[in-house]
Amino acid sequence: MEMQYSLSADNVASDTILIVDDDKINRKILGKIFSGHYKIIEAENGQEALAMILNQNNHFCAVLLDLLMPGLTGLEVIRHLHALGLMEKIPVFLITVECNDNVMREAYQLGVMDVIRKPVIPFMVLRRVGSIVELFEARKHLNMVVENQSFELLMQTEKIISLNQGMIEVLATAIEFRNEESGGHVQRICGITRVMLENTEFGDGLDEFEIENIALASIMHDVGKIAIPDAVLTKPGKLTNEEYEVMKTHTIKGADLLESIPQLQDSGFYDYAKDIARHHHERWDGRGYPDGLKGEEISPWSQVVSLADVYDALSCKRVYKDAFPRKQVVEMILTGQCGLFGPRLLENFLKVEDQIHELYEDY
């Protein structure tokens, strides 16, 4: 028999006991014992009891279950409840005239709270059942308190993360406009990075949280430009060799700046941000800067941000140039006209270039 469990037993407090016994007199005896303390609902067989327990409108604080019944026995009902994960949510008591050791052992292994022998002793069964019900209700209340506190803590954490991300975006955007670049550069770099990591093998081994941290870190790739003089940073024409050497220092200055902020070092994106800031101008053939890394010495995320930065620079209008057509942008990247990229990176880039291009539809 396959059943669907739709009851959430933890979210509604109840003072109702379900008494299950094929003998009407036995049900009445048990009902009389508990009626002064709980509401009573009766079931005359195991099948009816299961239907009542699985009814989402019913919430029982305890189930008193006869062992020997026609159709589903008490032990079979317990097996079903255990399979549905309900034995941990509702205290079940097995009521029986006699019970062999194997049956008792299985019942306890499946999560029965107690085995009560007939004829029952009223004050004893009331005390035993009542104590367990109070324990379960106290545990549910404690779980609810913990869940509420966890939810509040999660909300506070999300607010802090959102605030930190907003501050990072504001800083990165300020640097972008100081560099007289078109608006949206850092957001597009973030978007390209996310597309590459979510949809290609460059994201293999990274979970959703790590990918989000890398995408956030990519926003800070040019943070070191804050330390570059305006005469160099905003120069509309081609830089001299001396000016270019100054411009190249933004990679080292960016990594140093991030390292100088202790609050960032406990964040999940710090290591990614520092690596990207320093190494997003490294090239596959070792002809990049500042460290001359080559091949797989360059981290996958720095490779991705490096390509994203070039793709965006070619695709958008700047003070010193017009935007290149999409086909030419791809060709320039593939042929190494803007620095050599790894073959695996280029292969994966081509797989998702359509998705990347969609980021530019509003620009």
C-alpha positions in Angstrom: 0.0 0.0 0.0 1.5 3.4 -1.1 0.4 6.5 0.8 1.2 10.2 0.5 2.0 12.0 3.6 0.6 15.5 3.7 0.4 16.2 7.4 2.8 18.6 9.0 2.7 17.4 12.6 5.1 19.9 14.0 3.2 23.1 13.1 -0.1 22.7 15.1 -0.4 21.9 18.8 -3.0 19.3 19.7 -4.8 17.9 22.7 -6.4 15.1 20.8 -5.6 11.4 21.4 -6.5 8.7 18.8 -7.5 5.4 20.3 -7.3 2.4 17.9 -8.9 -0.9 18.8 -11.3 -3.3 17.1 -13.1 -3.9 20.4 -15.6 -1.1 21.2 -15.5 -1.8 24.9 -11.7 -1.4 25.0 -12.0 1.9 23.2 -14.5 3.2 25.7 -12.4 2.1 28.7 -9.4 4.0 27.3 -11.5 6.9 26.3 -12.9 7.2 29.8 -9.4 7.3 31.3 -8.2 10.2 29.1 -11.5 12.1 28.4 -11.0 14.4 31.4 -7.6 15.5 30.0 -7.8 15.2 26.2 -10.2 15.1 23.3 -10.8 11.6 22.1 -11.1 10.3 18.5 -11.7 6.5 17.9 -10.7 4.2 15.1 -11.9 0.6 15.0 -9.1 -0.8 12.7 -5.6 0.0 11.5 -6.7 1.1 8.0 -9.1 3.7 9.4 -6.4 4.9 11.9 -3.9 5.5 9.1 -6.4 7.5 7.1 -7.1 9.6 10.1 -3.4 10.2 10.9 -2.6 11.1 7.3 -5.6 13.5 7.1 -4.0 17.0 7.1 -6.9 18.3 9.2 -6.1 16.0 12.1 -3.3 16.6 14.6 -2.9 14.0 17.3 -0.8 14.4 20.5 -0.7 10.6 20.9 -1.9 7.4 19.3 -2.9 4.4 21.5 -2.8 1.4 19.2 -4.0 -2.1 19.8 -1.6 -4.8 18.6 -4.0 -7.5 17.3 -6.7 -6.3 14.9 -8.2 -7.7 11.7 -6.8 -6.2 8.5 -3.8 -4.1 9.4 -2.3 -5.1 12.8 -1.0 -2.5 15.2 2.6 -3.5 14.2 1.8 -3.1 10.5 0.4 0.4 11.2 3.6 1.3 13.1 5.7 0.1 10.1 3.7 2.4 7.8 4.1 5.3 10.2 7.9 4.7 10.5 8.3 4.6 6.7 6.6 8.0 6.5 8.8 9.5 9.2 5.8 10.0 11.6 7.0 8.0 14.5 9.3 10.9 15.4 6.5 13.4 15.2 3.6 11.6 17.0 4.1 9.4 20.2 2.6 6.0 19.6 1.8 3.5 22.4 1.2 -0.1 21.7 -1.7 -1.7 23.7 -1.7 -5.5 24.0 -2.8 -8.4 26.1 0.4 -10.3 25.4 3.4 -9.6 23.3 6.4 -11.8 22.4 9.9 -10.5 22.6 10.4 -10.2 18.8 7.3 -8.1 18.4 8.3 -5.8 21.3 11.9 -5.5 19.9 10.7 -4.5 16.5 8.1 -2.1 17.9 10.7 -0.3 20.0 13.1 -0.2 17.1 10.4 1.4 14.9 10.0 4.1 17.5 7.1 3.1 19.8 7.2 5.1 23.0 5.9 2.4 25.3 4.2 -1.0 25.2 1.2 -1.1 27.7 -0.3 -4.4 28.7 -4.0 -5.0 29.1 -5.9 -4.8 31.4 -4.6 -1.3 31.8 -4.2 0.4 35.1 -5.9 3.8 34.7 -3.7 6.1 36.8 -0.5 4.4 35.5 -1.4 4.6 31.8 -2.6 8.2 32.2 0.7 9.2 33.8 2.9 7.3 31.3 1.1 8.7 28.3 0.8 12.2 29.8 4.5 12.4 30.5 5.4 11.5 26.9 2.9 13.9 25.4 4.3 16.8 27.6 7.8 15.9 26.5 6.8 15.9 22.8 5.0 19.2 23.1 8.0 20.8 24.9 10.3 19.5 22.2 8.1 20.9 19.4 7.9 24.2 21.2 11.7 24.3 21.5 12.1 23.4 17.9 9.8 26.2 16.9 11.8 28.7 19.0 15.0 27.5 17.5 13.6 27.7 14.0 12.3 31.2 14.6 15.6 32.3 15.9 17.5 30.6 13.0 15.1 32.4 10.6 15.7 35.7 12.2 19.5 35.2 12.2 19.3 34.1 8.5 17.4 37.3 7.6 19.9 39.4 9.5 22.8 37.7 7.7 21.1 38.2 4.3 20.7 41.9 5.1 24.3 42.2 6.0 25.4 40.3 2.8 23.1 42.5 0.7 24.5 45.6 2.3 28.1 44.5 1.8 27.3 43.6 -1.8 25.7 47.0 -2.3 28.7 48.8 -0.9 31.1 46.8 -3.1 29.0 47.6 -6.2 28.9 51.3 -5.3 32.7 51.3 -4.9 33.3 49.4 -8.2 30.8 51.6 -10.1 32.5 54.8 -8.7 35.8 53.5 -10.0 34.2 52.7 -13.3 32.8 56.2 -13.8 36.1 57.7 -12.7 37.6 55.8 -15.5 35.0 57.4 -17.8 33.7 53.9 -18.9 30.1 53.4 -19.9 27.8 52.5 -17.1 27.1 48.8 -16.3 30.6 47.5 -16.8 31.0 45.8 -13.5 27.5 44.3 -13.7 28.2 42.8 -17.1 31.5 41.4 -15.9 29.6 39.8 -13.0 27.0 38.4 -15.4 29.5 37.0 -17.8 31.4 35.3 -15.0 28.2 33.8 -13.6 27.2 32.5 -17.1 30.6 30.9 -17.6 30.7 29.2 -14.2 27.1 28.0 -14.2 27.0 26.6 -17.8 30.5 25.4 -18.6 33.1 23.0 -17.1 34.9 26.0 -15.7 32.3 25.8 -12.9 32.9 22.1 -12.2 33.4 21.4 -8.6 32.0 24.7 -7.5 28.7 24.8 -5.6 26.1 27.6 -6.1 27.4 29.5 -3.1 31.0 29.5 -4.4 29.9 30.6 -7.9 28.0 33.5 -6.4 31.0 34.5 -4.3 33.2 34.5 -7.5 30.7 36.5 -9.4 30.7 39.0 -6.6 34.5 39.0 -6.4 34.6 39.8 -10.2 33.0 43.2 -9.5 36.2 44.1 -7.7 38.6 43.2 -10.5 39.6 46.8 -11.2 39.4 48.1 -7.6 43.1 49.0 -7.8 42.4 51.8 -10.3 41.3 53.9 -7.4 45.1 54.5 -6.8 45.9 55.3 -10.4 46.4 59.1 -11.2 43.6 60.8 -13.2 46.2 61.8 -15.9 46.7 58.2 -16.7 43.4 56.7 -15.8 41.3 59.1 -17.9 43.7 59.8 -20.7 41.6 59.6 -24.0 44.5 58.6 -26.2 47.1 55.9 -26.2 49.2 55.6 -23.1 53.0 56.1 -23.2 55.2 53.2 -22.1 55.7 54.9 -18.8 52.0 55.6 -18.3 51.2 52.0 -19.3 53.6 50.7 -16.6 51.7 52.9 -14.1 48.4 51.6 -15.3 49.5 48.0 -14.9 50.1 48.6 -11.2 46.4 48.6 -10.6 46.5 44.8 -10.3 48.9 44.8 -7.4 47.3 47.9 -5.8 43.9 46.2 -6.0 45.1 43.0 -4.3 46.9 45.1 -1.6 43.9 47.2 -1.0 41.6 44.2 -0.5 44.2 42.7 1.9 44.3 45.9 3.9 40.6 45.6 4.8 40.4 43.1 7.7 36.6 42.9 7.5 36.7 41.4 4.0 39.1 38.6 5.0 36.3 36.7 6.8 34.0 36.8 3.8 33.5 34.0 1.3 34.6 36.0 -1.7 37.8 37.5 -0.3 40.3 35.0 -1.6 38.6 35.0 -5.0 38.5 38.8 -5.1 42.2 39.2 -4.2 43.3 36.6 -6.8 41.1 38.1 -9.5 42.2 41.7 -8.8 45.9 40.7 -9.1 45.7 38.2 -12.0 42.9 39.2 -14.4 45.5 40.6 -16.8 47.6 37.4 -16.8 47.7 35.6 -20.2 47.9 31.9 -21.2 51.3 32.4 -22.8 52.8 34.1 -19.8 52.9 37.5 -21.4 50.4 39.1 -19.0 51.0 40.9 -15.8 51.9 41.4 -13.0 53.4 38.0 -12.2 53.8 36.5 -15.7 51.7 33.5 -14.9 51.0 31.1 -17.7 48.7 28.2 -18.5 47.0 26.5 -15.6 49.0 28.7 -13.1 46.2 31.1 -13.6 43.1 30.2 -11.6 39.9 29.3 -13.5 38.0 32.3 -12.1 40.8 34.7 -13.0 40.8 33.3 -16.5 37.1 33.7 -16.8 37.1 37.3 -15.5 40.0 38.1 -17.8 38.1 37.0 -20.9 34.9 38.7 -19.6 36.8 42.0 -19.2 38.2 41.8 -22.7 34.8 40.9 -24.2 33.1 43.8 -22.5 35.9 46.3 -23.4 35.5 45.3 -27.1 31.7 45.2 -27.1 31.2 48.7 -25.6 32.0 52.2 -26.6 34.7 53.9 -24.7 36.0 57.5 -24.9 38.9 56.3 -27.1 37.0 53.9 -29.4 33.7 52.8 -30.7 32.1 49.4 -29.9 33.2 46.5 -32.2 30.6 44.4 -33.9 29.8 41.1 -32.2 31.3 38.9 -34.8 34.6 40.9 -34.8 34.7 40.8 -31.0 34.6 37.0 -31.0 37.2 36.8 -33.8 39.6 39.2 -32.0 39.3 37.0 -28.8 39.8 33.7 -30.7 42.8 35.0 -32.7 44.6 36.4 -29.6 44.5 40.0 -30.8 43.9 41.1 -27.2 46.1 38.6 -25.5 46.2 34.8 -25.6 43.6 32.8 -23.8 43.7 29.1 -23.1 42.1 26.7 -25.6 39.7 25.1 -23.1 38.5 28.6 -22.0 37.9 29.6 -25.6 36.1 26.4 -26.3 33.7 26.9 -23.4 33.3 30.6 -24.2 32.0 29.7 -27.6 29.4 27.3 -26.1 27.8 30.1 -24.1 28.6 33.2 -26.2 24.9 33.5 -27.2 23.9 33.7 -23.5 26.7 36.2 -22.9 25.5 38.4 -25.8 22.0 38.5 -24.3 23.5 40.6 -21.5 24.1 43.4 -24.0 20.6 43.6 -25.5 19.7 46.6 -23.3 22.9 48.5 -24.0 
